[in-house]
Amino acid sequence: EDRLALIEGIKDGTIDMIATDHAPHSAEEKSKGLQKSAFGIVGIETAFSVMYTFLVKTGIISLEKLIEIMAINPRKRFGIADSGYTVWDLDKKFIVDPNKFLSQGRATPFENCELYGECKLTIVNNEIKYIV
């Protein structure tokens, strides 16, 4: 019920952005049980692909809407300069393997999940910052 309410909020504009709270905690920090472990997951490496797979590919929202709520609206709201872009292969299917994350964190609820959309290139200030 909560998930459906969130989806409705995205569709009707009540929710106008989706962002991650990238929390790259070490295995030791995450190994102390639910109450004593550091909170958070690695989101930056899967966020777009998760949203693309479960919201766009299923027809819930358009790709344009996803870009609006993940890129355009946060830039506007927080005054972030448009200094770069990413190139995605939207047809690329992959299985989430946290051991391949570039971040030090490995905590993800999407381990072994099949997703679409692989980042191929990231440009910031006209410099390549990431390339596959």
Buried (B, 14 or more C-beta within 10 A) or exposed (E): EEEEEEBEEBEEEEBBBBBBEBBBBEEEBBEEEEEEBBEBBBBBBBBBBBBBBBBBBEEBBEBEBBBBBBBBBBEEEEEEEEEEEBEBBBEBEBEBEBEEBEBEBBBBEBEEBEBBBBBEBBBEEEEEEEEE
